[in-house]
Amino acid sequence: MVSKDFHTLTVAEVVPETDEARSIRFAVPPELADLYRFRAGQHLTMRTFIDGEEVRRNYSLCTAPSDGDLMVTVKQIAGGAFSNWVARELKPGDALDVMPPHGSFTVDFDAAQARHYVGFAGGSGITPIMSLIRTALGTERQSRFTLFYGNRDSNSIIFLEQLAALKDRYLGRFELFHFLSDEEGDVDLLNGMLDRSTCDAAIAAFVPDAAEVDAWFICGPGPMMDAAEAALVERGVAHDRIHIERFTAGRPSAALAAEMAQLQQQASGLQMSVTIDGRTRKVAFDGTNILDSARAGGLPAPFACKAGVCATCRARVTAGEVSMAARYGLTDEEIAAGYVLTCQSVPKGEGVAVDYDA
Ligand code: FES
């Protein structure tokens, strides 16, 4: 069972990465060390209060588990309450509420394997991929990693120097291609955004054996992720080799929104059984979603994005059936095993039971 309780950690260091991005390293006390062990590519849910309002956000870990550092990278975005608060206020010695690491944007690394991994990263989407690169190259001595990394210009490239250092360190095992939209270089292919035609051209030029690649990792702006995924699917890359990490959700279609609204109305007042922290309670569905209904019933159900992306609200359906709108944060295996994102889920009848501890 993965603990989803917040613990207060001390900020050990705030590292400027670019003008807009900074990494936060947390000090983990020995008694919490086991709880905060993570897998490459996972993320942390953090909580603070800004102007009296609770704000929760997920940020990916940029370090490798073997580094011994718990460190996330936060890029400042216009109007972003949490990222601007970090930029303005957060300093070493401050305390922050942090949930133990979670997320499934990863694979099982194995020192005996000789694999080829490829990443498509855009902007701050490099963060979990940085953790995966460090882990893949550090753990699997015969594996290699190819990275396609899109940014505006060279000043906005997060981890520019660390990536160059990894290239030197893992000579012949790490290939790195920077794509810049607002800065022109000598190689035509590398000028411009990672849109569909550039993804196609990059794969054709640098990874002609796309279907043989063991795992593809994609993280960045929505259009870039869609372009990279479509390029891979068209080349016959198996679905289970494509790993996608979304930071934000697109808007649901009008048809889906209407369907969910109808289901919410039909389900209003239904009794559900909710298990969390070893206790099971009955709560009534309040017409929103299972997460908010559980919280309205006084249960400490965990959440962060409430948009179907982060999977913090994941629970297993142990009885009955539910409908789920967005499901970005879950893998096909998790869905097959009965997991749902409760912030996106509505019961389809009486007798639904969900277990947050499963
Ligand atoms: S709270 Fe993020 S997926 Fe539900």
Residues whose N, C-alpha, C, O or C-beta is under 5 A from the ligand:
A	BS01	FES	F303 A304 C305 K306 A307 G308 V309 C310 A311 T312 C313 G329 L341 C343
